[in-house]
Amino acid sequence: MSVAYKNLMEDIALQNVERVMKASGGCCCDDCKSDVLAYALNHLPPHYVATRQGLLMVKLQSYALQFHADVVAALSEASELIAKNPRHRRD
Ligand SMILES: [Zn+2]
């Protein structure tokens, strides 16, 4: 038996993270990106769906419309926080 599921909020966050981070003017390296995504996803309600082929893209598109503003708001907050306090040294 195998189960397949995923958190759609993760996909929506991934689609928007770079744009939001660039807009906030902070560092956009992979370390900071991971921190921003982890912070934002901890502050967003998860939306898990079963990943049956075909259905997923349809669901993702409708959820992306519905939750876009929430995801971007959480990403903005996270970007500003991480930009001020990156875990690595600023060069
Ligand atoms: Zn960085």
PDB file of the backbone (N, CA, C, O) and the ligand in Angstrom, with CONECT records:
HET     ZN  A 101       1
ATOM      1  N   MET A   1       0.840  -1.196   0.000  1.00  0.00           N
ATOM      2  CA  MET A   1       0.000   0.000   0.000  1.00  0.00           C
ATOM      3  C   MET A   1       0.877   1.249   0.000  1.00  0.00           C
ATOM      4  O   MET A   1       1.867   1.329   0.728  1.00  0.00           O
ATOM      5  N   SER A   2       0.509   2.194  -0.805  1.00  0.00           N
ATOM      6  CA  SER A   2       1.247   3.451  -0.736  1.00  0.00           C
ATOM      7  C   SER A   2       0.269   4.613  -0.671  1.00  0.00           C
ATOM      8  O   SER A   2      -0.766   4.613  -1.338  1.00  0.00           O
ATOM      9  N   VAL A   3       0.604   5.571   0.118  1.00  0.00           N
ATOM     10  CA  VAL A   3      -0.243   6.752   0.223  1.00  0.00           C
ATOM     11  C   VAL A   3       0.517   7.939  -0.343  1.00  0.00           C
ATOM     12  O   VAL A   3       1.739   8.025  -0.228  1.00  0.00           O
ATOM     13  N   ALA A   4      -0.224   8.848  -0.954  1.00  0.00           N
ATOM     14  CA  ALA A   4       0.410  10.035  -1.524  1.00  0.00           C
ATOM     15  C   ALA A   4      -0.432  11.238  -1.183  1.00  0.00           C
ATOM     16  O   ALA A   4      -1.626  11.291  -1.475  1.00  0.00           O
ATOM     17  N   TYR A   5       0.198  12.181  -0.574  1.00  0.00           N
ATOM     18  CA  TYR A   5      -0.526  13.396  -0.207  1.00  0.00           C
ATOM     19  C   TYR A   5       0.457  14.539  -0.150  1.00  0.00           C
ATOM     20  O   TYR A   5       1.665  14.337  -0.023  1.00  0.00           O
ATOM     21  N   LYS A   6      -0.071  15.734  -0.245  1.00  0.00           N
ATOM     22  CA  LYS A   6       0.820  16.872  -0.076  1.00  0.00           C
ATOM     23  C   LYS A   6       0.089  18.089   0.428  1.00  0.00           C
ATOM     24  O   LYS A   6      -1.131  18.205   0.313  1.00  0.00           O
ATOM     25  N   ASN A   7       0.865  18.993   0.989  1.00  0.00           N
ATOM     26  CA  ASN A   7       0.327  20.241   1.510  1.00  0.00           C
ATOM     27  C   ASN A   7       0.367  21.285   0.391  1.00  0.00           C
ATOM     28  O   ASN A   7       1.440  21.735  -0.012  1.00  0.00           O
ATOM     29  N   LEU A   8      -0.800  21.658  -0.100  1.00  0.00           N
ATOM     30  CA  LEU A   8      -0.847  22.602  -1.215  1.00  0.00           C
ATOM     31  C   LEU A   8      -0.265  23.966  -0.846  1.00  0.00           C
ATOM     32  O   LEU A   8       0.234  24.687  -1.710  1.00  0.00           O
ATOM     33  N   MET A   9      -0.332  24.313   0.431  1.00  0.00           N
ATOM     34  CA  MET A   9       0.218  25.604   0.843  1.00  0.00           C
ATOM     35  C   MET A   9       1.715  25.670   0.546  1.00  0.00           C
ATOM     36  O   MET A   9       2.261  26.732   0.246  1.00  0.00           O
ATOM     37  N   GLU A  10       2.368  24.499   0.638  1.00  0.00           N
ATOM     38  CA  GLU A  10       3.795  24.444   0.331  1.00  0.00           C
ATOM     39  C   GLU A  10       4.062  24.833  -1.114  1.00  0.00           C
ATOM     40  O   GLU A  10       4.974  25.608  -1.404  1.00  0.00           O
ATOM     41  N   ASP A  11       3.260  24.289  -2.013  1.00  0.00           N
ATOM     42  CA  ASP A  11       3.436  24.596  -3.443  1.00  0.00           C
ATOM     43  C   ASP A  11       3.183  26.068  -3.722  1.00  0.00           C
ATOM     44  O   ASP A  11       3.921  26.708  -4.472  1.00  0.00           O
ATOM     45  N   ILE A  12       2.131  26.596  -3.109  1.00  0.00           N
ATOM     46  CA  ILE A  12       1.796  28.000  -3.347  1.00  0.00           C
ATOM     47  C   ILE A  12       2.917  28.886  -2.794  1.00  0.00           C
ATOM     48  O   ILE A  12       3.299  29.875  -3.419  1.00  0.00           O
ATOM     49  N   ALA A  13       3.434  28.527  -1.632  1.00  0.00           N
ATOM     50  CA  ALA A  13       4.534  29.300  -1.042  1.00  0.00           C
ATOM     51  C   ALA A  13       5.776  29.227  -1.933  1.00  0.00           C
ATOM     52  O   ALA A  13       6.442  30.236  -2.164  1.00  0.00           O
ATOM     53  N   LEU A  14       6.077  28.035  -2.425  1.00  0.00           N
ATOM     54  CA  LEU A  14       7.241  27.870  -3.300  1.00  0.00           C
ATOM     55  C   LEU A  14       7.133  28.711  -4.564  1.00  0.00           C
ATOM     56  O   LEU A  14       8.122  29.270  -5.038  1.00  0.00           O
ATOM     57  N   GLN A  15       5.910  28.795  -5.109  1.00  0.00           N
ATOM     58  CA  GLN A  15       5.710  29.561  -6.340  1.00  0.00           C
ATOM     59  C   GLN A  15       5.935  31.059  -6.124  1.00  0.00           C
ATOM     60  O   GLN A  15       6.236  31.783  -7.073  1.00  0.00           O
ATOM     61  N   ASN A  16       5.793  31.522  -4.894  1.00  0.00           N
ATOM     62  CA  ASN A  16       5.833  32.964  -4.639  1.00  0.00           C
ATOM     63  C   ASN A  16       7.046  33.440  -3.851  1.00  0.00           C
ATOM     64  O   ASN A  16       7.300  34.642  -3.770  1.00  0.00           O
ATOM     65  N   VAL A  17       7.806  32.493  -3.263  1.00  0.00           N
ATOM     66  CA  VAL A  17       8.828  32.899  -2.304  1.00  0.00           C
ATOM     67  C   VAL A  17       9.905  33.814  -2.906  1.00  0.00           C
ATOM     68  O   VAL A  17      10.307  34.793  -2.277  1.00  0.00           O
ATOM     69  N   GLU A  18      10.365  33.501  -4.102  1.00  0.00           N
ATOM     70  CA  GLU A  18      11.470  34.299  -4.661  1.00  0.00           C
ATOM     71  C   GLU A  18      11.045  35.731  -4.943  1.00  0.00           C
ATOM     72  O   GLU A  18      11.767  36.683  -4.648  1.00  0.00           O
ATOM     73  N   ARG A  19       9.867  35.859  -5.517  1.00  0.00           N
ATOM     74  CA  ARG A  19       9.362  37.193  -5.852  1.00  0.00           C
ATOM     75  C   ARG A  19       9.210  38.045  -4.585  1.00  0.00           C
ATOM     76  O   ARG A  19       9.607  39.210  -4.557  1.00  0.00           O
ATOM     77  N   VAL A  20       8.629  37.444  -3.539  1.00  0.00           N
ATOM     78  CA  VAL A  20       8.405  38.185  -2.294  1.00  0.00           C
ATOM     79  C   VAL A  20       9.738  38.540  -1.632  1.00  0.00           C
ATOM     80  O   VAL A  20       9.901  39.641  -1.107  1.00  0.00           O
ATOM     81  N   MET A  21      10.694  37.597  -1.661  1.00  0.00           N
ATOM     82  CA  MET A  21      11.995  37.866  -1.036  1.00  0.00           C
ATOM     83  C   MET A  21      12.736  38.974  -1.769  1.00  0.00           C
ATOM     84  O   MET A  21      13.364  39.824  -1.138  1.00  0.00           O
ATOM     85  N   LYS A  22      12.668  38.970  -3.095  1.00  0.00           N
ATOM     86  CA  LYS A  22      13.322  40.031  -3.866  1.00  0.00           C
ATOM     87  C   LYS A  22      12.699  41.374  -3.537  1.00  0.00           C
ATOM     88  O   LYS A  22      13.401  42.375  -3.398  1.00  0.00           O
ATOM     89  N   ALA A  23      11.377  41.393  -3.413  1.00  0.00           N
ATOM     90  CA  ALA A  23      10.679  42.644  -3.119  1.00  0.00           C
ATOM     91  C   ALA A  23      11.066  43.184  -1.740  1.00  0.00           C
ATOM     92  O   ALA A  23      11.080  44.396  -1.527  1.00  0.00           O
ATOM     93  N   SER A  24      11.379  42.281  -0.804  1.00  0.00           N
ATOM     94  CA  SER A  24      11.720  42.738   0.549  1.00  0.00           C
ATOM     95  C   SER A  24      13.171  43.202   0.625  1.00  0.00           C
ATOM     96  O   SER A  24      13.574  43.795   1.626  1.00  0.00           O
ATOM     97  N   GLY A  25      13.959  42.943  -0.411  1.00  0.00           N
ATOM     98  CA  GLY A  25      15.316  43.464  -0.486  1.00  0.00           C
ATOM     99  C   GLY A  25      16.344  42.723   0.354  1.00  0.00           C
ATOM    100  O   GLY A  25      17.480  43.178   0.487  1.00  0.00           O
ATOM    101  N   GLY A  26      15.958  41.585   0.922  1.00  0.00           N
ATOM    102  CA  GLY A  26      16.899  40.822   1.743  1.00  0.00           C
ATOM    103  C   GLY A  26      17.705  39.844   0.901  1.00  0.00           C
ATOM    104  O   GLY A  26      17.614  39.827  -0.327  1.00  0.00           O
ATOM    105  N   CYS A  27      18.493  39.034   1.590  1.00  0.00           N
ATOM    106  CA  CYS A  27      19.288  38.003   0.940  1.00  0.00           C
ATOM    107  C   CYS A  27      18.351  36.936   0.361  1.00  0.00           C
ATOM    108  O   CYS A  27      17.343  36.595   0.981  1.00  0.00           O
ATOM    109  N   CYS A  28      18.679  36.410  -0.822  1.00  0.00           N
ATOM    110  CA  CYS A  28      17.823  35.405  -1.462  1.00  0.00           C
ATOM    111  C   CYS A  28      18.552  34.073  -1.641  1.00  0.00           C
ATOM    112  O   CYS A  28      18.223  33.310  -2.549  1.00  0.00           O
ATOM    113  N   CYS A  29      19.542  33.784  -0.781  1.00  0.00           N
ATOM    114  CA  CYS A  29      20.266  32.520  -0.930  1.00  0.00           C
ATOM    115  C   CYS A  29      19.367  31.358  -0.468  1.00  0.00           C
ATOM    116  O   CYS A  29      18.301  31.572   0.109  1.00  0.00           O
ATOM    117  N   ASP A  30      19.822  30.138  -0.734  1.00  0.00           N
ATOM    118  CA  ASP A  30      18.996  28.972  -0.410  1.00  0.00           C
ATOM    119  C   ASP A  30      18.747  28.846   1.091  1.00  0.00           C
ATOM    120  O   ASP A  30      17.669  28.425   1.511  1.00  0.00           O
ATOM    121  N   ASP A  31      19.751  29.215   1.903  1.00  0.00           N
ATOM    122  CA  ASP A  31      19.572  29.151   3.359  1.00  0.00           C
ATOM    123  C   ASP A  31      18.437  30.067   3.803  1.00  0.00           C
ATOM    124  O   ASP A  31      17.553  29.661   4.558  1.00  0.00           O
ATOM    125  N   CYS A  32      18.476  31.312   3.323  1.00  0.00           N
ATOM    126  CA  CYS A  32      17.447  32.269   3.719  1.00  0.00           C
ATOM    127  C   CYS A  32      16.087  31.858   3.161  1.00  0.00           C
ATOM    128  O   CYS A  32      15.059  32.014   3.819  1.00  0.00           O
ATOM    129  N   LYS A  33      16.099  31.327   1.930  1.00  0.00           N
ATOM    130  CA  LYS A  33      14.843  30.877   1.322  1.00  0.00           C
ATOM    131  C   LYS A  33      14.220  29.765   2.174  1.00  0.00           C
ATOM    132  O   LYS A  33      13.010  29.766   2.403  1.00  0.00           O
ATOM    133  N   SER A  34      15.034  28.827   2.638  1.00  0.00           N
ATOM    134  CA  SER A  34      14.520  27.744   3.486  1.00  0.00           C
ATOM    135  C   SER A  34      13.952  28.304   4.781  1.00  0.00           C
ATOM    136  O   SER A  34      12.899  27.867   5.245  1.00  0.00           O
ATOM    137  N   ASP A  35      14.655  29.276   5.368  1.00  0.00           N
ATOM    138  CA  ASP A  35      14.170  29.881   6.611  1.00  0.00           C
ATOM    139  C   ASP A  35      12.846  30.599   6.391  1.00  0.00           C
ATOM    140  O   ASP A  35      11.928  30.488   7.203  1.00  0.00           O
ATOM    141  N   VAL A  36      12.752  31.335   5.291  1.00  0.00           N
ATOM    142  CA  VAL A  36      11.519  32.072   4.993  1.00  0.00           C
ATOM    143  C   VAL A  36      10.360  31.101   4.790  1.00  0.00           C
ATOM    144  O   VAL A  36       9.267  31.311   5.315  1.00  0.00           O
ATOM    145  N   LEU A  37      10.604  30.030   4.022  1.00  0.00           N
ATOM    146  CA  LEU A  37       9.538  29.052   3.762  1.00  0.00           C
ATOM    147  C   LEU A  37       9.110  28.364   5.053  1.00  0.00           C
ATOM    148  O   LEU A  37       7.916  28.186   5.294  1.00  0.00           O
ATOM    149  N   ALA A  38      10.070  27.978   5.881  1.00  0.00           N
ATOM    150  CA  ALA A  38       9.730  27.283   7.132  1.00  0.00           C
ATOM    151  C   ALA A  38       8.916  28.202   8.044  1.00  0.00           C
ATOM    152  O   ALA A  38       7.920  27.785   8.635  1.00  0.00           O
ATOM    153  N   TYR A  39       9.351  29.450   8.149  1.00  0.00           N
ATOM    154  CA  TYR A  39       8.634  30.393   9.013  1.00  0.00           C
ATOM    155  C   TYR A  39       7.217  30.623   8.494  1.00  0.00           C
ATOM    156  O   TYR A  39       6.247  30.557   9.250  1.00  0.00           O
ATOM    157  N   ALA A  40       7.111  30.895   7.191  1.00  0.00           N
ATOM    158  CA  ALA A  40       5.797  31.197   6.606  1.00  0.00           C
ATOM    159  C   ALA A  40       4.857  30.005   6.737  1.00  0.00           C
ATOM    160  O   ALA A  40       3.687  30.169   7.084  1.00  0.00           O
ATOM    161  N   LEU A  41       5.370  28.796   6.458  1.00  0.00           N
ATOM    162  CA  LEU A  41       4.506  27.616   6.495  1.00  0.00           C
ATOM    163  C   LEU A  41       4.078  27.281   7.922  1.00  0.00           C
ATOM    164  O   LEU A  41       3.016  26.692   8.122  1.00  0.00           O
ATOM    165  N   ASN A  42       4.885  27.644   8.910  1.00  0.00           N
ATOM    166  CA  ASN A  42       4.468  27.447  10.303  1.00  0.00           C
ATOM    167  C   ASN A  42       3.352  28.400  10.696  1.00  0.00           C
ATOM    168  O   ASN A  42       2.641  28.164  11.673  1.00  0.00           O
ATOM    169  N   HIS A  43       3.201  29.469   9.939  1.00  0.00           N
ATOM    170  CA  HIS A  43       2.172  30.456  10.268  1.00  0.00           C
ATOM    171  C   HIS A  43       0.963  30.386   9.352  1.00  0.00           C
ATOM    172  O   HIS A  43       0.065  31.224   9.430  1.00  0.00           O
ATOM    173  N   LEU A  44       0.945  29.395   8.494  1.00  0.00           N
ATOM    174  CA  LEU A  44      -0.200  29.226   7.585  1.00  0.00           C
ATOM    175  C   LEU A  44      -0.913  27.920   7.913  1.00  0.00           C
ATOM    176  O   LEU A  44      -0.263  26.941   8.277  1.00  0.00           O
ATOM    177  N   PRO A  45      -2.233  27.889   7.790  1.00  0.00           N
ATOM    178  CA  PRO A  45      -2.915  26.611   8.004  1.00  0.00           C
ATOM    179  C   PRO A  45      -2.577  25.660   6.857  1.00  0.00           C
ATOM    180  O   PRO A  45      -2.611  26.070   5.697  1.00  0.00           O
ATOM    181  N   PRO A  46      -2.254  24.406   7.152  1.00  0.00           N
ATOM    182  CA  PRO A  46      -1.952  23.461   6.067  1.00  0.00           C
ATOM    183  C   PRO A  46      -3.217  23.068   5.312  1.00  0.00           C
ATOM    184  O   PRO A  46      -4.305  23.039   5.888  1.00  0.00           O
ATOM    185  N   HIS A  47      -3.073  22.767   4.028  1.00  0.00           N
ATOM    186  CA  HIS A  47      -4.193  22.234   3.241  1.00  0.00           C
ATOM    187  C   HIS A  47      -3.710  21.012   2.493  1.00  0.00           C
ATOM    188  O   HIS A  47      -3.183  21.095   1.384  1.00  0.00           O
ATOM    189  N   TYR A  48      -3.907  19.868   3.142  1.00  0.00           N
ATOM    190  CA  TYR A  48      -3.441  18.624   2.538  1.00  0.00           C
ATOM    191  C   TYR A  48      -4.470  18.063   1.568  1.00  0.00           C
ATOM    192  O   TYR A  48      -5.674  18.112   1.819  1.00  0.00           O
ATOM    193  N   VAL A  49      -3.976  17.529   0.459  1.00  0.00           N
ATOM    194  CA  VAL A  49      -4.846  16.825  -0.476  1.00  0.00           C
ATOM    195  C   VAL A  49      -4.162  15.522  -0.865  1.00  0.00           C
ATOM    196  O   VAL A  49      -2.938  15.403  -0.817  1.00  0.00           O
ATOM    197  N   ALA A  50      -4.984  14.546  -1.253  1.00  0.00           N
ATOM    198  CA  ALA A  50      -4.437  13.318  -1.819  1.00  0.00           C
ATOM    199  C   ALA A  50      -3.984  13.647  -3.234  1.00  0.00           C
ATOM    200  O   ALA A  50      -4.679  14.345  -3.972  1.00  0.00           O
ATOM    201  N   THR A  51      -2.822  13.143  -3.601  1.00  0.00           N
ATOM    202  CA  THR A  51      -2.272  13.507  -4.901  1.00  0.00           C
ATOM    203  C   THR A  51      -2.571  12.446  -5.947  1.00  0.00           C
ATOM    204  O   THR A  51      -1.700  11.659  -6.316  1.00  0.00           O
ATOM    205  N   ARG A  52      -3.795  12.432  -6.414  1.00  0.00           N
ATOM    206  CA  ARG A  52      -4.103  11.577  -7.561  1.00  0.00           C
ATOM    207  C   ARG A  52      -3.850  12.383  -8.822  1.00  0.00           C
ATOM    208  O   ARG A  52      -4.235  13.548  -8.925  1.00  0.00           O
ATOM    209  N   GLN A  53      -3.205  11.751  -9.762  1.00  0.00           N
ATOM    210  CA  GLN A  53      -2.817  12.443 -10.996  1.00  0.00           C
ATOM    211  C   GLN A  53      -3.995  13.158 -11.640  1.00  0.00           C
ATOM    212  O   GLN A  53      -5.122  12.663 -11.646  1.00  0.00           O
ATOM    213  N   GLY A  54      -3.703  14.340 -12.181  1.00  0.00           N
ATOM    214  CA  GLY A  54      -4.748  15.049 -12.904  1.00  0.00           C
ATOM    215  C   GLY A  54      -5.514  15.991 -12.007  1.00  0.00           C
ATOM    216  O   GLY A  54      -5.669  17.175 -12.307  1.00  0.00           O
ATOM    217  N   LEU A  55      -5.998  15.444 -10.887  1.00  0.00           N
ATOM    218  CA  LEU A  55      -6.772  16.277  -9.971  1.00  0.00           C
ATOM    219  C   LEU A  55      -5.917  17.356  -9.334  1.00  0.00           C
ATOM    220  O   LEU A  55      -6.396  18.442  -9.008  1.00  0.00           O
ATOM    221  N   LEU A  56      -4.641  17.037  -9.162  1.00  0.00           N
ATOM    222  CA  LEU A  56      -3.794  17.910  -8.356  1.00  0.00           C
ATOM    223  C   LEU A  56      -3.680  19.312  -8.926  1.00  0.00           C
ATOM    224  O   LEU A  56      -3.826  20.290  -8.193  1.00  0.00           O
ATOM    225  N   MET A  57      -3.418  19.425 -10.231  1.00  0.00           N
ATOM    226  CA  MET A  57      -3.229  20.745 -10.815  1.00  0.00           C
ATOM    227  C   MET A  57      -4.489  21.591 -10.699  1.00  0.00           C
ATOM    228  O   MET A  57      -4.425  22.794 -10.448  1.00  0.00           O
ATOM    229  N   VAL A  58      -5.639  20.942 -10.885  1.00  0.00           N
ATOM    230  CA  VAL A  58      -6.906  21.662 -10.772  1.00  0.00           C
ATOM    231  C   VAL A  58      -7.070  22.206  -9.362  1.00  0.00           C
ATOM    232  O   VAL A  58      -7.428  23.367  -9.163  1.00  0.00           O
ATOM    233  N   LYS A  59      -6.800  21.338  -8.383  1.00  0.00           N
ATOM    234  CA  LYS A  59      -6.932  21.766  -6.994  1.00  0.00           C
ATOM    235  C   LYS A  59      -5.948  22.870  -6.670  1.00  0.00           C
ATOM    236  O   LYS A  59      -6.285  23.851  -6.008  1.00  0.00           O
ATOM    237  N   LEU A  60      -4.712  22.693  -7.152  1.00  0.00           N
ATOM    238  CA  LEU A  60      -3.684  23.679  -6.840  1.00  0.00           C
ATOM    239  C   LEU A  60      -4.083  25.040  -7.364  1.00  0.00           C
ATOM    240  O   LEU A  60      -3.916  26.048  -6.678  1.00  0.00           O
ATOM    241  N   GLN A  61      -4.614  25.077  -8.587  1.00  0.00           N
ATOM    242  CA  GLN A  61      -5.002  26.358  -9.168  1.00  0.00           C
ATOM    243  C   GLN A  61      -6.115  27.026  -8.377  1.00  0.00           C
ATOM    244  O   GLN A  61      -6.072  28.236  -8.152  1.00  0.00           O
ATOM    245  N   SER A  62      -7.109  26.259  -7.951  1.00  0.00           N
ATOM    246  CA  SER A  62      -8.203  26.906  -7.229  1.00  0.00           C
ATOM    247  C   SER A  62      -7.765  27.318  -5.824  1.00  0.00           C
ATOM    248  O   SER A  62      -8.185  28.362  -5.325  1.00  0.00           O
ATOM    249  N   TYR A  63      -6.917  26.497  -5.179  1.00  0.00           N
ATOM    250  CA  TYR A  63      -6.401  26.890  -3.866  1.00  0.00           C
ATOM    251  C   TYR A  63      -5.470  28.086  -3.983  1.00  0.00           C
ATOM    252  O   TYR A  63      -5.464  28.966  -3.123  1.00  0.00           O
ATOM    253  N   ALA A  64      -4.680  28.114  -5.056  1.00  0.00           N
ATOM    254  CA  ALA A  64      -3.725  29.205  -5.225  1.00  0.00           C
ATOM    255  C   ALA A  64      -4.467  30.531  -5.286  1.00  0.00           C
ATOM    256  O   ALA A  64      -4.016  31.524  -4.715  1.00  0.00           O
ATOM    257  N   LEU A  65      -5.597  30.552  -5.972  1.00  0.00           N
ATOM    258  CA  LEU A  65      -6.400  31.772  -6.036  1.00  0.00           C
ATOM    259  C   LEU A  65      -6.944  32.136  -4.664  1.00  0.00           C
ATOM    260  O   LEU A  65      -6.915  33.293  -4.246  1.00  0.00           O
ATOM    261  N   GLN A  66      -7.446  31.106  -3.970  1.00  0.00           N
ATOM    262  CA  GLN A  66      -8.094  31.318  -2.686  1.00  0.00           C
ATOM    263  C   GLN A  66      -7.120  31.787  -1.604  1.00  0.00           C
ATOM    264  O   GLN A  66      -7.450  32.650  -0.791  1.00  0.00           O
ATOM    265  N   PHE A  67      -5.917  31.210  -1.604  1.00  0.00           N
ATOM    266  CA  PHE A  67      -5.002  31.456  -0.489  1.00  0.00           C
ATOM    267  C   PHE A  67      -3.813  32.327  -0.845  1.00  0.00           C
ATOM    268  O   PHE A  67      -2.930  32.550  -0.016  1.00  0.00           O
ATOM    269  N   HIS A  68      -3.787  32.826  -2.088  1.00  0.00           N
ATOM    270  CA  HIS A  68      -2.644  33.598  -2.544  1.00  0.00           C
ATOM    271  C   HIS A  68      -2.307  34.752  -1.597  1.00  0.00           C
ATOM    272  O   HIS A  68      -1.149  34.935  -1.223  1.00  0.00           O
ATOM    273  N   ALA A  69      -3.310  35.518  -1.216  1.00  0.00           N
ATOM    274  CA  ALA A  69      -3.071  36.697  -0.378  1.00  0.00           C
ATOM    275  C   ALA A  69      -2.509  36.298   0.993  1.00  0.00           C
ATOM    276  O   ALA A  69      -1.596  36.946   1.505  1.00  0.00           O
ATOM    277  N   ASP A  70      -3.058  35.230   1.581  1.00  0.00           N
ATOM    278  CA  ASP A  70      -2.562  34.756   2.882  1.00  0.00           C
ATOM    279  C   ASP A  70      -1.115  34.310   2.782  1.00  0.00           C
ATOM    280  O   ASP A  70      -0.292  34.621   3.643  1.00  0.00           O
ATOM    281  N   VAL A  71      -0.816  33.571   1.711  1.00  0.00           N
ATOM    282  CA  VAL A  71       0.536  33.040   1.550  1.00  0.00           C
ATOM    283  C   VAL A  71       1.524  34.190   1.348  1.00  0.00           C
ATOM    284  O   VAL A  71       2.596  34.205   1.953  1.00  0.00           O
ATOM    285  N   VAL A  72       1.164  35.149   0.500  1.00  0.00           N
ATOM    286  CA  VAL A  72       2.065  36.272   0.239  1.00  0.00           C
ATOM    287  C   VAL A  72       2.272  37.099   1.511  1.00  0.00           C
ATOM    288  O   VAL A  72       3.379  37.571   1.769  1.00  0.00           O
ATOM    289  N   ALA A  73       1.219  37.275   2.300  1.00  0.00           N
ATOM    290  CA  ALA A  73       1.350  38.026   3.557  1.00  0.00           C
ATOM    291  C   ALA A  73       2.305  37.312   4.511  1.00  0.00           C
ATOM    292  O   ALA A  73       3.163  37.950   5.121  1.00  0.00           O
ATOM    293  N   ALA A  74       2.162  35.996   4.642  1.00  0.00           N
ATOM    294  CA  ALA A  74       3.045  35.234   5.538  1.00  0.00           C
ATOM    295  C   ALA A  74       4.482  35.261   5.020  1.00  0.00           C
ATOM    296  O   ALA A  74       5.427  35.363   5.802  1.00  0.00           O
ATOM    297  N   LEU A  75       4.642  35.170   3.698  1.00  0.00           N
ATOM    298  CA  LEU A  75       5.992  35.207   3.119  1.00  0.00           C
ATOM    299  C   LEU A  75       6.637  36.579   3.320  1.00  0.00           C
ATOM    300  O   LEU A  75       7.836  36.667   3.584  1.00  0.00           O
ATOM    301  N   SER A  76       5.849  37.646   3.196  1.00  0.00           N
ATOM    302  CA  SER A  76       6.394  38.990   3.381  1.00  0.00           C
ATOM    303  C   SER A  76       6.888  39.167   4.802  1.00  0.00           C
ATOM    304  O   SER A  76       7.985  39.675   5.033  1.00  0.00           O
ATOM    305  N   GLU A  77       6.065  38.740   5.756  1.00  0.00           N
ATOM    306  CA  GLU A  77       6.448  38.856   7.163  1.00  0.00           C
ATOM    307  C   GLU A  77       7.736  38.061   7.414  1.00  0.00           C
ATOM    308  O   GLU A  77       8.662  38.544   8.065  1.00  0.00           O
ATOM    309  N   ALA A  78       7.772  36.853   6.894  1.00  0.00           N
ATOM    310  CA  ALA A  78       8.952  35.998   7.075  1.00  0.00           C
ATOM    311  C   ALA A  78      10.176  36.613   6.406  1.00  0.00           C
ATOM    312  O   ALA A  78      11.262  36.597   6.984  1.00  0.00           O
ATOM    313  N   SER A  79      10.022  37.152   5.204  1.00  0.00           N
ATOM    314  CA  SER A  79      11.158  37.732   4.473  1.00  0.00           C
ATOM    315  C   SER A  79      11.758  38.889   5.241  1.00  0.00           C
ATOM    316  O   SER A  79      12.979  39.015   5.336  1.00  0.00           O
ATOM    317  N   GLU A  80      10.897  39.739   5.791  1.00  0.00           N
ATOM    318  CA  GLU A  80      11.404  40.888   6.525  1.00  0.00           C
ATOM    319  C   GLU A  80      12.162  40.449   7.782  1.00  0.00           C
ATOM    320  O   GLU A  80      13.215  40.990   8.121  1.00  0.00           O
ATOM    321  N   LEU A  81      11.592  39.457   8.453  1.00  0.00           N
ATOM    322  CA  LEU A  81      12.235  38.941   9.658  1.00  0.00           C
ATOM    323  C   LEU A  81      13.602  38.330   9.344  1.00  0.00           C
ATOM    324  O   LEU A  81      14.585  38.612  10.029  1.00  0.00           O
ATOM    325  N   ILE A  82      13.657  37.499   8.316  1.00  0.00           N
ATOM    326  CA  ILE A  82      14.906  36.809   7.970  1.00  0.00           C
ATOM    327  C   ILE A  82      15.914  37.814   7.397  1.00  0.00           C
ATOM    328  O   ILE A  82      17.115  37.689   7.633  1.00  0.00           O
ATOM    329  N   ALA A  83      15.424  38.813   6.641  1.00  0.00           N
ATOM    330  CA  ALA A  83      16.335  39.810   6.082  1.00  0.00           C
ATOM    331  C   ALA A  83      17.044  40.584   7.195  1.00  0.00           C
ATOM    332  O   ALA A  83      18.210  40.958   7.062  1.00  0.00           O
ATOM    333  N   LYS A  84      16.321  40.817   8.290  1.00  0.00           N
ATOM    334  CA  LYS A  84      16.923  41.542   9.417  1.00  0.00           C
ATOM    335  C   LYS A  84      17.863  40.642  10.210  1.00  0.00           C
ATOM    336  O   LYS A  84      18.885  41.102  10.720  1.00  0.00           O
ATOM    337  N   ASN A  85      17.524  39.369  10.314  1.00  0.00           N
ATOM    338  CA  ASN A  85      18.318  38.433  11.113  1.00  0.00           C
ATOM    339  C   ASN A  85      18.664  37.173  10.336  1.00  0.00           C
ATOM    340  O   ASN A  85      18.189  36.089  10.677  1.00  0.00           O
ATOM    341  N   PRO A  86      19.495  37.298   9.283  1.00  0.00           N
ATOM    342  CA  PRO A  86      19.872  36.074   8.565  1.00  0.00           C
ATOM    343  C   PRO A  86      20.709  35.188   9.476  1.00  0.00           C
ATOM    344  O   PRO A  86      21.462  35.682  10.315  1.00  0.00           O
ATOM    345  N   ARG A  87      20.571  33.858   9.303  1.00  0.00           N
ATOM    346  CA  ARG A  87      21.313  32.945  10.176  1.00  0.00           C
ATOM    347  C   ARG A  87      22.801  32.974   9.870  1.00  0.00           C
ATOM    348  O   ARG A  87      23.628  32.636  10.717  1.00  0.00           O
ATOM    349  N   HIS A  88      23.141  33.388   8.626  1.00  0.00           N
ATOM    350  CA  HIS A  88      24.564  33.464   8.256  1.00  0.00           C
ATOM    351  C   HIS A  88      25.014  34.906   8.374  1.00  0.00           C
ATOM    352  O   HIS A  88      24.196  35.806   8.563  1.00  0.00           O
ATOM    353  N   ARG A  89      26.323  35.125   8.263  1.00  0.00           N
ATOM    354  CA  ARG A  89      26.843  36.483   8.334  1.00  0.00           C
ATOM    355  C   ARG A  89      26.525  37.244   7.072  1.00  0.00           C
ATOM    356  O   ARG A  89      26.472  36.666   5.987  1.00  0.00           O
ATOM    357  N   ARG A  90      26.315  38.527   7.206  1.00  0.00           N
ATOM    358  CA  ARG A  90      26.057  39.390   6.065  1.00  0.00           C
ATOM    359  C   ARG A  90      27.395  39.834   5.476  1.00  0.00           C
ATOM    360  O   ARG A  90      28.285  40.249   6.218  1.00  0.00           O
ATOM    361  N   ASP A  91      27.548  39.755   4.171  1.00  0.00           N
ATOM    362  CA  ASP A  91      28.815  40.200   3.569  1.00  0.00           C
ATOM    363  C   ASP A  91      28.646  41.521   2.866  1.00  0.00           C
ATOM    364  O   ASP A  91      29.606  42.047   2.303  1.00  0.00           O
TER     365      ASP A  91
HETATM  366 ZN    ZN A 101      21.089  34.309   2.830  1.00  0.00          ZN2+
END
